[in-house]
Every structure is written in C-alpha cells, then in structure tokens.
Amino acid sequence: MKIRTLTVAAALTAGLGVTLAPAQALTPEPPSSTVATVDPASDVQRYSTHVPEPLPQYPAPNQTQGDITGSRLTHKSKTIRLRLRFAELDKVGYLHGYSIRFHGAKVDRSVVFAAYPGKRTPIDRVAYWRGDKPVLLGKFGNPRKCSGLKATISYKYDNVLVVIPRRCLGNPRWIEAGPRVSTRFAGANSSEVNYFDDAYSSGGKIGDKAPLGARAYTPSALD
C-alpha cells in the first residue's frame, strides 16, 4: 500500500464533522436491510486551513461540487453497499476526498479514498481522473487488509458506490454509515479553500466525527 494514498485522503477528511440534526430518513419501520436518506441541498460548508485555529467556516450554499443529496445503505448477506448521490461531481478541476465510517455493535472502521484530475482509469471510462484505491482503516487509523473492497465513481451520473465485504467488518448483525466528502479546487494555491458535506446533517462545526445514519440489518437478522 502506498503511503501517499493515505496522505491524500486523510488530508481532506480527517478532523471534519458535524453534530446537527440528521437528514430526513426514509427508512421503513420495522428495521430493514436497506436505509435510504435524503440530504438537504446547498448545505455545504467552506473552511480554510491556512489560518490560526480555531478554523473559521462559513455556509457555502452556491457550492454544488461534492454536495451530497442522498444515500442508500444496503446490508446484504456477504457485502455492504453504500451509494452516494451528489448535486454535481465533476471530473475536471476538483479534488474529492471520501471518508466513510462504518459502525456496528463491535466494529468502528472507515473507508477512505480520493480522486482528482489525471490519467484515464478503467473505473469510469467516461471520465479522466486519477483515483487512489480505497483503504480500510481501523478505529485508530491503522490500515487493515480487506480483499474485495471497491469504490466506483461515476461522474456521468454524479454518484459513488462503495462495496465492502461483511467479513472485513466482522460480519456485523447491523451497520451504520457516516459518509463525509471534502472538496477543493485542483489548481495551484487552491488548498487554502476547502468544502465539506456530510450525508446525515445540514451544516455544522469542524472537529467531530461524521454523524451516523440509521441501522441497516443483515437479512438473516430480520428472519
């Protein structure tokens, strides 16, 4: 595993979070193996890293890049799938960092990766981009092996799909996800201005973990 993979993703995602009210949940009752949510549009936050702490941040309602508008978490018998939808997800000019926390009764791990302009890759043939492979991190940020972990980005349809084998999370009975996306312009001297959005909140403060959504249960737990 390349050290650079962790560095790029961590620089965009570490230390960002919100603690406000969760997005509107569409999860049916009783508990289900699929959780679908809608996140309010125009709730992206802007912040700068080149100023003394505490880092100032401001609402950025006109920032559509990386603005999460919905998600679907599906807990299958062998895999857990998370699809994120965005207002816009362009293939040129932006660097997107993804950090997705997976939390269960006995597990707390994260998947991180980043994508930015560069060479064409087979993951999305309609886009030119260079993507770091997704990495599974333990509770304290230590890399863990996870064969079968995949992330697919579609700039054509403005969505991201993450698939993780259940065994990499200890075959949990239920799982919660906390997705966060950070965005910045890919040009020179652009790292001072950054944006972030969480799937289950509307604005918030920098510093806390991303809010978790509703639980998605493995099918066998619902029998």
C-alpha positions in Angstrom: 0.0 0.0 0.0 1.3 3.4 -0.9 1.8 5.9 1.9 0.6 8.7 -0.5 -2.9 7.0 -0.7 -3.4 7.6 3.0 -1.9 11.0 3.0 -4.2 12.5 0.3 -7.4 11.0 1.7 -6.5 11.9 5.3 -5.6 15.5 4.5 -9.1 16.0 3.1 -11.2 14.1 5.6 -9.5 14.0 9.0 -10.9 16.2 11.7 -14.1 17.3 9.9 -17.5 16.7 11.2 -20.9 18.0 12.3 -23.3 17.3 15.2 -26.5 18.8 14.0 -29.9 17.2 13.2 -29.7 14.2 10.9 -31.1 14.3 7.3 -34.6 13.2 6.7 -34.7 9.4 6.9 -36.8 7.3 4.5 -36.1 4.0 6.4 -39.2 2.0 6.8 -40.3 0.5 10.2 -39.7 -2.1 11.3 -35.9 -2.2 10.7 -34.8 -3.0 7.2 -31.7 -4.2 5.4 -31.8 -1.0 3.3 -31.6 2.6 4.5 -32.4 5.4 2.1 -31.9 9.1 3.1 -32.3 12.5 1.5 -29.7 15.1 2.5 -30.7 18.8 2.1 -29.1 20.5 -0.9 -27.0 23.6 -0.6 -25.7 22.7 2.9 -22.0 22.6 2.0 -19.6 24.3 4.5 -16.5 26.2 3.5 -13.3 26.4 5.6 -9.7 27.4 5.4 -6.7 25.5 6.7 -4.2 28.4 6.3 -5.3 30.4 9.3 -4.8 30.0 13.1 -7.1 27.7 14.9 -10.0 27.5 15.5 -10.6 27.2 11.8 -13.3 29.6 10.5 -16.0 28.1 8.4 -19.0 29.5 6.5 -22.1 28.2 4.7 -21.4 27.8 1.0 -24.9 27.4 -0.5 -23.7 28.0 -4.0 -21.1 25.2 -3.8 -22.7 22.3 -5.7 -19.5 20.2 -6.1 -19.4 17.5 -3.6 -22.9 18.4 -2.2 -24.4 15.1 -1.1 -28.1 14.9 -1.9 -29.0 11.3 -1.0 -27.6 7.9 0.0 -28.6 4.3 0.1 -27.0 1.8 2.5 -27.8 -1.9 1.7 -26.8 -4.7 4.0 -26.6 -8.0 2.1 -25.6 -11.5 3.1 -22.0 -11.1 2.0 -21.4 -7.4 1.3 -22.4 -3.9 2.5 -23.1 -1.4 -0.3 -23.3 2.4 0.1 -24.3 4.6 -2.8 -24.0 8.4 -2.5 -25.7 10.9 -4.9 -24.4 14.4 -5.5 -25.8 17.6 -6.9 -22.6 17.8 -9.0 -19.5 15.6 -9.2 -17.2 16.9 -12.0 -14.3 15.0 -13.4 -12.1 18.0 -14.1 -10.8 20.8 -11.9 -11.7 19.4 -8.4 -10.2 17.1 -5.9 -12.7 15.0 -3.9 -11.8 13.1 -0.7 -14.1 10.5 0.7 -14.3 9.2 4.3 -17.0 6.7 5.2 -17.3 5.5 8.8 -18.8 2.1 9.3 -20.0 1.5 12.8 -21.6 -1.7 14.3 -22.1 -3.2 17.8 -18.4 -4.5 17.8 -16.8 -2.6 15.0 -15.8 1.0 14.1 -13.8 1.4 10.9 -13.5 3.7 8.0 -13.0 3.6 4.3 -11.0 6.5 2.8 -10.0 7.3 -0.8 -9.5 10.4 -3.0 -10.0 11.2 -6.7 -8.6 14.1 -8.7 -7.8 15.1 -12.3 -5.3 12.9 -14.1 -5.0 9.8 -16.2 -7.9 7.8 -17.5 -8.7 4.7 -15.5 -11.0 1.7 -16.2 -13.2 2.5 -13.2 -15.1 5.2 -15.2 -14.5 5.2 -18.9 -16.4 8.4 -19.5 -14.1 10.4 -17.2 -10.5 11.4 -17.0 -9.4 11.1 -13.4 -6.8 9.5 -11.1 -8.2 7.7 -8.1 -6.4 6.3 -5.1 -7.6 2.8 -4.2 -9.9 2.7 -1.2 -8.3 1.8 2.1 -9.9 0.3 5.2 -8.7 1.9 8.5 -9.2 0.6 12.0 -10.7 2.6 14.8 -7.4 4.4 15.5 -6.5 5.0 11.8 -4.4 1.8 11.3 -4.6 0.3 7.8 -6.3 -3.1 7.6 -6.4 -5.7 4.9 -9.7 -6.1 3.1 -9.7 -8.1 -0.1 -12.8 -7.2 -2.2 -13.1 -3.6 -1.1 -14.2 -1.5 -4.0 -15.1 2.1 -4.8 -16.6 3.2 -8.1 -17.1 6.8 -9.1 -19.5 7.8 -11.9 -19.0 11.4 -13.0 -21.7 10.9 -15.7 -24.4 10.2 -13.1 -22.9 12.1 -10.1 -22.7 9.2 -7.7 -20.2 7.0 -5.8 -20.6 3.3 -4.9 -18.6 1.7 -2.1 -18.8 -2.1 -1.7 -17.2 -3.7 1.4 -17.3 -7.4 2.3 -19.1 -8.1 5.6 -16.1 -10.2 6.8 -13.9 -7.1 6.8 -16.3 -5.6 9.4 -16.6 -8.8 11.5 -19.8 -9.9 9.9 -22.0 -7.5 11.9 -25.7 -8.0 12.6 -26.3 -4.4 11.8 -24.2 -1.5 10.5 -24.4 2.3 10.4 -22.6 4.5 8.0 -21.2 8.1 8.4 -20.2 9.4 5.0 -18.2 12.7 4.6 -16.9 14.3 1.4 -14.3 17.0 1.2 -13.8 19.1 -2.0 -11.2 21.6 -3.1 -10.2 23.1 -6.4 -7.4 21.2 -8.1 -5.4 24.3 -9.3 -2.3 25.8 -7.8 -2.7 27.6 -4.5 -6.2 26.3 -4.1 -5.6 24.2 -0.9 -6.5 27.2 1.3 -10.2 26.9 0.4 -11.9 23.7 1.2 -15.5 22.5 1.3 -17.2 19.5 3.1 -20.6 17.9 3.4 -21.9 15.0 5.5 -24.7 12.7 4.3 -26.7 12.9 7.6 -26.5 16.5 8.6 -27.1 20.0 7.4 -24.1 22.2 8.1 -22.1 22.1 11.3 -18.8 22.5 13.0 -15.3 21.2 12.2 -13.7 18.8 14.6 -16.2 16.0 15.3 -16.9 12.7 13.7 -19.4 12.5 10.8 -22.9 11.7 12.0 -24.2 8.2 11.6 -27.3 7.2 9.8 -29.9 4.6 10.7 -29.0 1.0 11.1 -29.2 -1.5 8.2 -29.6 -5.1 9.3 -28.3 -8.2 7.6 -31.1 -10.2 6.0 -30.7 -13.1 8.4 -31.3 -10.7 11.4 -34.7 -9.9 10.0 -35.9 -13.5 9.6 
